[in-house]
Amino acid sequence: MIGLASSASVENCDVKGFQRILLQLVSGKVVTSSCFYTEEVEQSLKVIKTYIELARRNDSLGKLTIVKTEEE
């Protein structure tokens, strides 16, 4: 997990009290989670942002090699 995400944000879902996490990957792609309770999303976001900060401190982003695969 360390080094694959470069940023994380939150987006509100259609149902009140539910949100989803948006992750920007180092490859430029965006990964979107399912909708979860706001409290769960807030806790997950804290953990994710901690890992992102660790990756930045250790310069893990600069050590990654992105390999593209062929899609069938």
Phi and psi restraints in degrees (range 20) as a CNS / XPLOR table:
assign (resid 1 and name C) (resid 2 and name N)
       (resid 2 and name CA) (resid 2 and name C) 1.0 -64.7 20.0 2
assign (resid 2 and name N) (resid 2 and name CA)
       (resid 2 and name C) (resid 3 and name N) 1.0 126.0 20.0 2
assign (resid 2 and name C) (resid 3 and name N)
       (resid 3 and name CA) (resid 3 and name C) 1.0 96.4 20.0 2
assign (resid 3 and name N) (resid 3 and name CA)
       (resid 3 and name C) (resid 4 and name N) 1.0 -14.1 20.0 2
assign (resid 3 and name C) (resid 4 and name N)
       (resid 4 and name CA) (resid 4 and name C) 1.0 -83.4 20.0 2
assign (resid 4 and name N) (resid 4 and name CA)
       (resid 4 and name C) (resid 5 and name N) 1.0 -31.3 20.0 2
assign (resid 4 and name C) (resid 5 and name N)
       (resid 5 and name CA) (resid 5 and name C) 1.0 -102.7 20.0 2
assign (resid 5 and name N) (resid 5 and name CA)
       (resid 5 and name C) (resid 6 and name N) 1.0 136.3 20.0 2
assign (resid 5 and name C) (resid 6 and name N)
       (resid 6 and name CA) (resid 6 and name C) 1.0 -102.8 20.0 2
assign (resid 6 and name N) (resid 6 and name CA)
       (resid 6 and name C) (resid 7 and name N) 1.0 -22.1 20.0 2
assign (resid 6 and name C) (resid 7 and name N)
       (resid 7 and name CA) (resid 7 and name C) 1.0 -159.5 20.0 2
assign (resid 7 and name N) (resid 7 and name CA)
       (resid 7 and name C) (resid 8 and name N) 1.0 160.8 20.0 2
assign (resid 7 and name C) (resid 8 and name N)
       (resid 8 and name CA) (resid 8 and name C) 1.0 -139.9 20.0 2
assign (resid 8 and name N) (resid 8 and name CA)
       (resid 8 and name C) (resid 9 and name N) 1.0 142.8 20.0 2
assign (resid 8 and name C) (resid 9 and name N)
       (resid 9 and name CA) (resid 9 and name C) 1.0 -144.8 20.0 2
assign (resid 9 and name N) (resid 9 and name CA)
       (resid 9 and name C) (resid 10 and name N) 1.0 174.7 20.0 2
assign (resid 9 and name C) (resid 10 and name N)
       (resid 10 and name CA) (resid 10 and name C) 1.0 -121.2 20.0 2
assign (resid 10 and name N) (resid 10 and name CA)
       (resid 10 and name C) (resid 11 and name N) 1.0 144.6 20.0 2
assign (resid 10 and name C) (resid 11 and name N)
       (resid 11 and name CA) (resid 11 and name C) 1.0 -131.0 20.0 2
assign (resid 11 and name N) (resid 11 and name CA)
       (resid 11 and name C) (resid 12 and name N) 1.0 136.7 20.0 2
assign (resid 11 and name C) (resid 12 and name N)
       (resid 12 and name CA) (resid 12 and name C) 1.0 -74.0 20.0 2
assign (resid 12 and name N) (resid 12 and name CA)
       (resid 12 and name C) (resid 13 and name N) 1.0 143.5 20.0 2
assign (resid 12 and name C) (resid 13 and name N)
       (resid 13 and name CA) (resid 13 and name C) 1.0 -92.1 20.0 2
assign (resid 13 and name N) (resid 13 and name CA)
       (resid 13 and name C) (resid 14 and name N) 1.0 174.4 20.0 2
assign (resid 13 and name C) (resid 14 and name N)
       (resid 14 and name CA) (resid 14 and name C) 1.0 -66.6 20.0 2
assign (resid 14 and name N) (resid 14 and name CA)
       (resid 14 and name C) (resid 15 and name N) 1.0 -31.0 20.0 2
assign (resid 14 and name C) (resid 15 and name N)
       (resid 15 and name CA) (resid 15 and name C) 1.0 -87.2 20.0 2
assign (resid 15 and name N) (resid 15 and name CA)
       (resid 15 and name C) (resid 16 and name N) 1.0 131.2 20.0 2
assign (resid 15 and name C) (resid 16 and name N)
       (resid 16 and name CA) (resid 16 and name C) 1.0 -62.0 20.0 2
assign (resid 16 and name N) (resid 16 and name CA)
       (resid 16 and name C) (resid 17 and name N) 1.0 136.9 20.0 2
assign (resid 16 and name C) (resid 17 and name N)
       (resid 17 and name CA) (resid 17 and name C) 1.0 87.9 20.0 2
assign (resid 17 and name N) (resid 17 and name CA)
       (resid 17 and name C) (resid 18 and name N) 1.0 3.5 20.0 2
assign (resid 17 and name C) (resid 18 and name N)
       (resid 18 and name CA) (resid 18 and name C) 1.0 -120.8 20.0 2
assign (resid 18 and name N) (resid 18 and name CA)
       (resid 18 and name C) (resid 19 and name N) 1.0 143.2 20.0 2
assign (resid 18 and name C) (resid 19 and name N)
       (resid 19 and name CA) (resid 19 and name C) 1.0 -139.9 20.0 2
assign (resid 19 and name N) (resid 19 and name CA)
       (resid 19 and name C) (resid 20 and name N) 1.0 169.1 20.0 2
assign (resid 19 and name C) (resid 20 and name N)
       (resid 20 and name CA) (resid 20 and name C) 1.0 -133.6 20.0 2
assign (resid 20 and name N) (resid 20 and name CA)
       (resid 20 and name C) (resid 21 and name N) 1.0 156.5 20.0 2
assign (resid 20 and name C) (resid 21 and name N)
       (resid 21 and name CA) (resid 21 and name C) 1.0 -100.0 20.0 2
assign (resid 21 and name N) (resid 21 and name CA)
       (resid 21 and name C) (resid 22 and name N) 1.0 136.1 20.0 2
assign (resid 21 and name C) (resid 22 and name N)
       (resid 22 and name CA) (resid 22 and name C) 1.0 -111.7 20.0 2
assign (resid 22 and name N) (resid 22 and name CA)
       (resid 22 and name C) (resid 23 and name N) 1.0 122.1 20.0 2
assign (resid 22 and name C) (resid 23 and name N)
       (resid 23 and name CA) (resid 23 and name C) 1.0 -109.4 20.0 2
assign (resid 23 and name N) (resid 23 and name CA)
       (resid 23 and name C) (resid 24 and name N) 1.0 128.7 20.0 2
assign (resid 23 and name C) (resid 24 and name N)
       (resid 24 and name CA) (resid 24 and name C) 1.0 -94.3 20.0 2
assign (resid 24 and name N) (resid 24 and name CA)
       (resid 24 and name C) (resid 25 and name N) 1.0 118.2 20.0 2
assign (resid 24 and name C) (resid 25 and name N)
       (resid 25 and name CA) (resid 25 and name C) 1.0 -87.0 20.0 2
assign (resid 25 and name N) (resid 25 and name CA)
       (resid 25 and name C) (resid 26 and name N) 1.0 160.5 20.0 2
assign (resid 25 and name C) (resid 26 and name N)
       (resid 26 and name CA) (resid 26 and name C) 1.0 -63.9 20.0 2
assign (resid 26 and name N) (resid 26 and name CA)
       (resid 26 and name C) (resid 27 and name N) 1.0 -21.7 20.0 2
assign (resid 26 and name C) (resid 27 and name N)
       (resid 27 and name CA) (resid 27 and name C) 1.0 -78.5 20.0 2
assign (resid 27 and name N) (resid 27 and name CA)
       (resid 27 and name C) (resid 28 and name N) 1.0 -7.5 20.0 2
assign (resid 27 and name C) (resid 28 and name N)
       (resid 28 and name CA) (resid 28 and name C) 1.0 99.0 20.0 2
assign (resid 28 and name N) (resid 28 and name CA)
       (resid 28 and name C) (resid 29 and name N) 1.0 -13.5 20.0 2
assign (resid 28 and name C) (resid 29 and name N)
       (resid 29 and name CA) (resid 29 and name C) 1.0 -75.6 20.0 2
assign (resid 29 and name N) (resid 29 and name CA)
       (resid 29 and name C) (resid 30 and name N) 1.0 156.3 20.0 2
assign (resid 29 and name C) (resid 30 and name N)
       (resid 30 and name CA) (resid 30 and name C) 1.0 -114.9 20.0 2
assign (resid 30 and name N) (resid 30 and name CA)
       (resid 30 and name C) (resid 31 and name N) 1.0 130.2 20.0 2
assign (resid 30 and name C) (resid 31 and name N)
       (resid 31 and name CA) (resid 31 and name C) 1.0 -109.6 20.0 2
assign (resid 31 and name N) (resid 31 and name CA)
       (resid 31 and name C) (resid 32 and name N) 1.0 131.3 20.0 2
assign (resid 31 and name C) (resid 32 and name N)
       (resid 32 and name CA) (resid 32 and name C) 1.0 -115.3 20.0 2
assign (resid 32 and name N) (resid 32 and name CA)
       (resid 32 and name C) (resid 33 and name N) 1.0 132.1 20.0 2
assign (resid 32 and name C) (resid 33 and name N)
       (resid 33 and name CA) (resid 33 and name C) 1.0 -83.3 20.0 2
assign (resid 33 and name N) (resid 33 and name CA)
       (resid 33 and name C) (resid 34 and name N) 1.0 173.7 20.0 2
assign (resid 33 and name C) (resid 34 and name N)
       (resid 34 and name CA) (resid 34 and name C) 1.0 -74.3 20.0 2
assign (resid 34 and name N) (resid 34 and name CA)
       (resid 34 and name C) (resid 35 and name N) 1.0 172.9 20.0 2
assign (resid 34 and name C) (resid 35 and name N)
       (resid 35 and name CA) (resid 35 and name C) 1.0 -81.8 20.0 2
assign (resid 35 and name N) (resid 35 and name CA)
       (resid 35 and name C) (resid 36 and name N) 1.0 133.6 20.0 2
assign (resid 35 and name C) (resid 36 and name N)
       (resid 36 and name CA) (resid 36 and name C) 1.0 -134.6 20.0 2
assign (resid 36 and name N) (resid 36 and name CA)
       (resid 36 and name C) (resid 37 and name N) 1.0 166.0 20.0 2
assign (resid 36 and name C) (resid 37 and name N)
       (resid 37 and name CA) (resid 37 and name C) 1.0 -54.8 20.0 2
assign (resid 37 and name N) (resid 37 and name CA)
       (resid 37 and name C) (resid 38 and name N) 1.0 143.9 20.0 2
assign (resid 37 and name C) (resid 38 and name N)
       (resid 38 and name CA) (resid 38 and name C) 1.0 -53.9 20.0 2
assign (resid 38 and name N) (resid 38 and name CA)
       (resid 38 and name C) (resid 39 and name N) 1.0 -41.4 20.0 2
assign (resid 38 and name C) (resid 39 and name N)
       (resid 39 and name CA) (resid 39 and name C) 1.0 -62.9 20.0 2
assign (resid 39 and name N) (resid 39 and name CA)
       (resid 39 and name C) (resid 40 and name N) 1.0 -40.1 20.0 2
assign (resid 39 and name C) (resid 40 and name N)
       (resid 40 and name CA) (resid 40 and name C) 1.0 -65.6 20.0 2
assign (resid 40 and name N) (resid 40 and name CA)
       (resid 40 and name C) (resid 41 and name N) 1.0 -41.4 20.0 2
assign (resid 40 and name C) (resid 41 and name N)
       (resid 41 and name CA) (resid 41 and name C) 1.0 -64.4 20.0 2
assign (resid 41 and name N) (resid 41 and name CA)
       (resid 41 and name C) (resid 42 and name N) 1.0 -41.9 20.0 2
assign (resid 41 and name C) (resid 42 and name N)
       (resid 42 and name CA) (resid 42 and name C) 1.0 -61.2 20.0 2
assign (resid 42 and name N) (resid 42 and name CA)
       (resid 42 and name C) (resid 43 and name N) 1.0 -42.8 20.0 2
assign (resid 42 and name C) (resid 43 and name N)
       (resid 43 and name CA) (resid 43 and name C) 1.0 -65.6 20.0 2
assign (resid 43 and name N) (resid 43 and name CA)
       (resid 43 and name C) (resid 44 and name N) 1.0 -44.5 20.0 2
assign (resid 43 and name C) (resid 44 and name N)
       (resid 44 and name CA) (resid 44 and name C) 1.0 -62.9 20.0 2
assign (resid 44 and name N) (resid 44 and name CA)
       (resid 44 and name C) (resid 45 and name N) 1.0 -39.2 20.0 2
assign (resid 44 and name C) (resid 45 and name N)
       (resid 45 and name CA) (resid 45 and name C) 1.0 -63.7 20.0 2
assign (resid 45 and name N) (resid 45 and name CA)
       (resid 45 and name C) (resid 46 and name N) 1.0 -37.4 20.0 2
assign (resid 45 and name C) (resid 46 and name N)
       (resid 46 and name CA) (resid 46 and name C) 1.0 -61.1 20.0 2
assign (resid 46 and name N) (resid 46 and name CA)
       (resid 46 and name C) (resid 47 and name N) 1.0 -45.0 20.0 2
assign (resid 46 and name C) (resid 47 and name N)
       (resid 47 and name CA) (resid 47 and name C) 1.0 -65.1 20.0 2
assign (resid 47 and name N) (resid 47 and name CA)
       (resid 47 and name C) (resid 48 and name N) 1.0 -46.0 20.0 2
assign (resid 47 and name C) (resid 48 and name N)
       (resid 48 and name CA) (resid 48 and name C) 1.0 -61.2 20.0 2
assign (resid 48 and name N) (resid 48 and name CA)
       (resid 48 and name C) (resid 49 and name N) 1.0 -45.8 20.0 2
assign (resid 48 and name C) (resid 49 and name N)
       (resid 49 and name CA) (resid 49 and name C) 1.0 -65.9 20.0 2
assign (resid 49 and name N) (resid 49 and name CA)
       (resid 49 and name C) (resid 50 and name N) 1.0 -30.6 20.0 2
assign (resid 49 and name C) (resid 50 and name N)
       (resid 50 and name CA) (resid 50 and name C) 1.0 -64.0 20.0 2
assign (resid 50 and name N) (resid 50 and name CA)
       (resid 50 and name C) (resid 51 and name N) 1.0 -45.3 20.0 2
assign (resid 50 and name C) (resid 51 and name N)
       (resid 51 and name CA) (resid 51 and name C) 1.0 -64.8 20.0 2
assign (resid 51 and name N) (resid 51 and name CA)
       (resid 51 and name C) (resid 52 and name N) 1.0 -38.8 20.0 2
assign (resid 51 and name C) (resid 52 and name N)
       (resid 52 and name CA) (resid 52 and name C) 1.0 -62.9 20.0 2
assign (resid 52 and name N) (resid 52 and name CA)
       (resid 52 and name C) (resid 53 and name N) 1.0 -43.0 20.0 2
assign (resid 52 and name C) (resid 53 and name N)
       (resid 53 and name CA) (resid 53 and name C) 1.0 -64.7 20.0 2
assign (resid 53 and name N) (resid 53 and name CA)
       (resid 53 and name C) (resid 54 and name N) 1.0 -40.6 20.0 2
assign (resid 53 and name C) (resid 54 and name N)
       (resid 54 and name CA) (resid 54 and name C) 1.0 -60.9 20.0 2
assign (resid 54 and name N) (resid 54 and name CA)
       (resid 54 and name C) (resid 55 and name N) 1.0 -41.7 20.0 2
assign (resid 54 and name C) (resid 55 and name N)
       (resid 55 and name CA) (resid 55 and name C) 1.0 -62.9 20.0 2
assign (resid 55 and name N) (resid 55 and name CA)
       (resid 55 and name C) (resid 56 and name N) 1.0 -39.5 20.0 2
assign (resid 55 and name C) (resid 56 and name N)
       (resid 56 and name CA) (resid 56 and name C) 1.0 -66.9 20.0 2
assign (resid 56 and name N) (resid 56 and name CA)
       (resid 56 and name C) (resid 57 and name N) 1.0 -43.2 20.0 2
assign (resid 56 and name C) (resid 57 and name N)
       (resid 57 and name CA) (resid 57 and name C) 1.0 -63.0 20.0 2
assign (resid 57 and name N) (resid 57 and name CA)
       (resid 57 and name C) (resid 58 and name N) 1.0 -38.1 20.0 2
assign (resid 57 and name C) (resid 58 and name N)
       (resid 58 and name CA) (resid 58 and name C) 1.0 -90.0 20.0 2
assign (resid 58 and name N) (resid 58 and name CA)
       (resid 58 and name C) (resid 59 and name N) 1.0 4.9 20.0 2
assign (resid 58 and name C) (resid 59 and name N)
       (resid 59 and name CA) (resid 59 and name C) 1.0 54.6 20.0 2
assign (resid 59 and name N) (resid 59 and name CA)
       (resid 59 and name C) (resid 60 and name N) 1.0 37.0 20.0 2
assign (resid 59 and name C) (resid 60 and name N)
       (resid 60 and name CA) (resid 60 and name C) 1.0 -66.3 20.0 2
assign (resid 60 and name N) (resid 60 and name CA)
       (resid 60 and name C) (resid 61 and name N) 1.0 -30.8 20.0 2
assign (resid 60 and name C) (resid 61 and name N)
       (resid 61 and name CA) (resid 61 and name C) 1.0 -62.2 20.0 2
assign (resid 61 and name N) (resid 61 and name CA)
       (resid 61 and name C) (resid 62 and name N) 1.0 -36.8 20.0 2
assign (resid 61 and name C) (resid 62 and name N)
       (resid 62 and name CA) (resid 62 and name C) 1.0 -74.7 20.0 2
assign (resid 62 and name N) (resid 62 and name CA)
       (resid 62 and name C) (resid 63 and name N) 1.0 -15.8 20.0 2
assign (resid 62 and name C) (resid 63 and name N)
       (resid 63 and name CA) (resid 63 and name C) 1.0 -96.4 20.0 2
assign (resid 63 and name N) (resid 63 and name CA)
       (resid 63 and name C) (resid 64 and name N) 1.0 -5.1 20.0 2
assign (resid 63 and name C) (resid 64 and name N)
       (resid 64 and name CA) (resid 64 and name C) 1.0 -81.6 20.0 2
assign (resid 64 and name N) (resid 64 and name CA)
       (resid 64 and name C) (resid 65 and name N) 1.0 145.2 20.0 2
assign (resid 64 and name C) (resid 65 and name N)
       (resid 65 and name CA) (resid 65 and name C) 1.0 -118.5 20.0 2
assign (resid 65 and name N) (resid 65 and name CA)
       (resid 65 and name C) (resid 66 and name N) 1.0 119.1 20.0 2
assign (resid 65 and name C) (resid 66 and name N)
       (resid 66 and name CA) (resid 66 and name C) 1.0 -88.9 20.0 2
assign (resid 66 and name N) (resid 66 and name CA)
       (resid 66 and name C) (resid 67 and name N) 1.0 122.3 20.0 2
assign (resid 66 and name C) (resid 67 and name N)
       (resid 67 and name CA) (resid 67 and name C) 1.0 -110.7 20.0 2
assign (resid 67 and name N) (resid 67 and name CA)
       (resid 67 and name C) (resid 68 and name N) 1.0 124.2 20.0 2
assign (resid 67 and name C) (resid 68 and name N)
       (resid 68 and name CA) (resid 68 and name C) 1.0 -93.3 20.0 2
assign (resid 68 and name N) (resid 68 and name CA)
       (resid 68 and name C) (resid 69 and name N) 1.0 137.7 20.0 2
assign (resid 68 and name C) (resid 69 and name N)
       (resid 69 and name CA) (resid 69 and name C) 1.0 -106.7 20.0 2
assign (resid 69 and name N) (resid 69 and name CA)
       (resid 69 and name C) (resid 70 and name N) 1.0 158.4 20.0 2
assign (resid 69 and name C) (resid 70 and name N)
       (resid 70 and name CA) (resid 70 and name C) 1.0 -79.2 20.0 2
assign (resid 70 and name N) (resid 70 and name CA)
       (resid 70 and name C) (resid 71 and name N) 1.0 136.3 20.0 2
assign (resid 70 and name C) (resid 71 and name N)
       (resid 71 and name CA) (resid 71 and name C) 1.0 -91.6 20.0 2
assign (resid 71 and name N) (resid 71 and name CA)
       (resid 71 and name C) (resid 72 and name N) 1.0 138.4 20.0 2
